[in-house]
Amino acid sequence: MHCELRIEIMAFFYYLIKIIFFIPGKILFPVKVVNKKSFPKDRRIILIANHLSWWDIVILGASLPGFRRYLAKKELGKGFLSRLFLGALGGIFIDREKPDISAIRKVKNVLDKGRGIAIFPEGTRNKEDDSLQEIKGGAVMFALQNKAPLVVASIHHKTKPFRKNYIYIDENPLKFDEEKRANVKNIADGTEELQQKMLDAKIKIDEWVASKKDEKTLDDKNQDNN
């Protein structure tokens, strides 16, 4: 009961922050969500996204419906500001070096209560470019353990203030057979499938943005000709 109340309080403050910063956020971090109508209405999901900057949590939280608790590496919990920020958003700190029973239980509890979680399966930000790094198996493990769908979101580029960004929502969540157990083989196979799904989503958002730029270039040429 205590844990459920805590989740509801986190959700309340999460939505309150979204309301307060809705207009300033739209101005500071303009985002276009492609396929937003495909985003599941069911709150009990595992949101999967590529990780390009610190602002990824902000734009995902502000642009997509629902409340989700974000998984973060335990090292981020050591800094006062990062712990305060992630804690306010319902962050769950996880040890990536060894099985973290506490984090596994927290994830299960959140999903059992009908809420969602969000994971950046690359494990760390890509500081070099916008390409997708190799992903870890934790997301698939949680999906298999809790029979929860994986919803892929692809962020187009590193978020910067006043620079428009784009998020692509994959129309088909990755769902595993309920009979599948979270063993080494199934996690490895599922992780390979998820990696490919994330790569496909990245290609689609890149193509979508490129097509819009081509349309704008064509419109500008037509206007000049007129």
N, C-alpha and C positions, 0 to 999 in steps of 0.2 A: 504493500500500500504506500509506504514511504517513498519507494523508488518511482512508482507510478505518478505520485504527486509531484516529485522532482522533475520528471519529464514534462509534465503539463506546465509547470512553472517556466521551464526552459522554453517551451513552445510559445508561451504567452509573451515572454520578453523578446523572443525571436521575431514574432509577428509585429510586436510594438516597434521594434527597431526598423523593420521593413516599412512600416507606415510612416514613421518619423522621417526616415531618410529616402523615401520614395522619389520625390521630386529632385532633391539635391543629387541623389544617386544617378538618376536618369541623365542629368546634366553632366556630372563628373565622369560617369562611365556608361556612355550610350551603348546599348547592346540590342542586336536583332537576333531573335530566336527562330531558327528555321525548323519547321515541322513541330511547332509548339503544341498544336492540337493533338499530336501523337503522344504527348507526355501522359503517362498513365494517371487515371483519377485515383486509383488505389494508392494509398499512402505507404503501404507496406512493400517498399522496394529497396534495392541497393543501387544507388546512383553511381555510375562509373564515369570518370572524366580524365582526360589528359591533364598534365600539370605543367603550366608554363610560368606562373608568377604567384606571388602572395595574394594578388587580387582575385584569383580564381574562385576562392570561397565566397568572396563578396558578390561577384557577378552571377555565380550559380544560385546563390541564396536569394538575390534580388530579382533574378529573371525567371526562375522556375517556381511553380506553385508548390506549396506544402512545406512542412518542417522536417529537416533531416539532421541527424547528429553526424558530425564529420570525424573520420578516423585520422589521427595524426601521430607521427612518430614521437616517442616519448621525449626525445631531445628537445622538442619544441615546448614541452611543459616545464623546462628548466628556466626559461626566461620569464621575467615577471609580466611584461607586456603581452608576449605571445600566449602565455598561459591564461591571462585575464581575458584576452580577445577570444581565444578558442574555447575557453571555459564558458563564456557568455553565450557562445553559439552551440553549446552542448557537445563540445569536443570530447572524444574518447582517445586517450593517449595509449599507444600500443608499443610494446617492445618487439622490434623487427628481428632481433638476433636469436630469440628463443620463443617457444610457445608461451603466449601470454594468456593464462587462464582467466584472469580478471577481465581483460578486454573481451575475450570470447564470450564470457557470461553477460557482459554489458550489452554486447551486440545482440545476443539472443533475447535478452530482456526487452530491448527496444523493439525488435521485430515482433516478439510475442505480443506486445502491447499495440500492434497495428501501426507503428511508426516506421520511418525509413532511416537509412544511414547513407552516407556518401563516402566514397573511397577514391583516392588517386592511386591506382594500382602500380604506377611506375615507381612509387615509393619516395620520389624526390622530384623537385622541379628540374626541367630541362633548361639549363642556364646557357646553352650554346645556340640553339635555334628552336624552330617550332615543330620539329619532327617528333614522332612517337618513340619513346625509349622502350626497352624490354620491360614487360610487366611482371610483377610478382604473383604468387598463387593465392594470396590471402583472400582476395575478393571472391574467387571461385569456391574456396573452402567455406566461407561464410554462406554463400548461396546454396551449396550442397547441404550444409549442416542445418540450415533454417528453411529450406525449400522456398527461397525468395528469388524473384526475377532480377536480372541484371539489366538496368536501363543505361544505355551508352549515350553520353553527351560529348561532343567534340568541340573544343574551343579553338577558334581559327588561329589566333596569334596572341602574343604576350599583351596583356592589358596595360594600357597607360592612360592617365587622366586625359579626358577630352578627345580620345581617339576611339572611333567606333569599332566595336568588336562583334563577332558573330559566334553563335552557339548552334550546333546542329544536333537535333534529337533523332536518334535511330528509331525507325518506326516499329521495329520488331525486337522487343526485349528478349534477352537470352534466358531461356528456361531449361532447366535440366529435369530429366525423368525423376520423379519422386522416389523411385526405387534405388537410385544411385546413391552410394555412400561416399563420404568425404575421405576416400583413401588416396594414396599417393598417385595411382594411375589416373583416377577420375579427375583429380585436381590438375594434374599435368595436361591431360587432354582438354579439359575445360578451359584452362589458361591459354592454351594454344588457340582455341576457338575464339576466346574473348579478345586475344591480341589481334586476330584477323578482323574481327568485328570493329575494333577500334581503328585499325588501319583503313578499313573501308569507309568508316564515318569521316575520318580525316580527309580522305580523297574527295568525298562528296561535298564537304563544306568548302574545300579548296576550289572545286569546280564551280560550286554555286556562287562564291564570291567573285571568281574570275568572270563568270557569265554576266554578272551584274555590272562589273566594270566595263566589259565589252559593250553592253547595252548603253551605258552612260556615254562611252566614247562615240558610239554611233549616233546617239541623240545630239551630242554636241556638234558633230560634223554636219548633221542635217540642219541644225539651227544656223550654223555658219553659212551653209549653202543658201539658206533662205534669206 
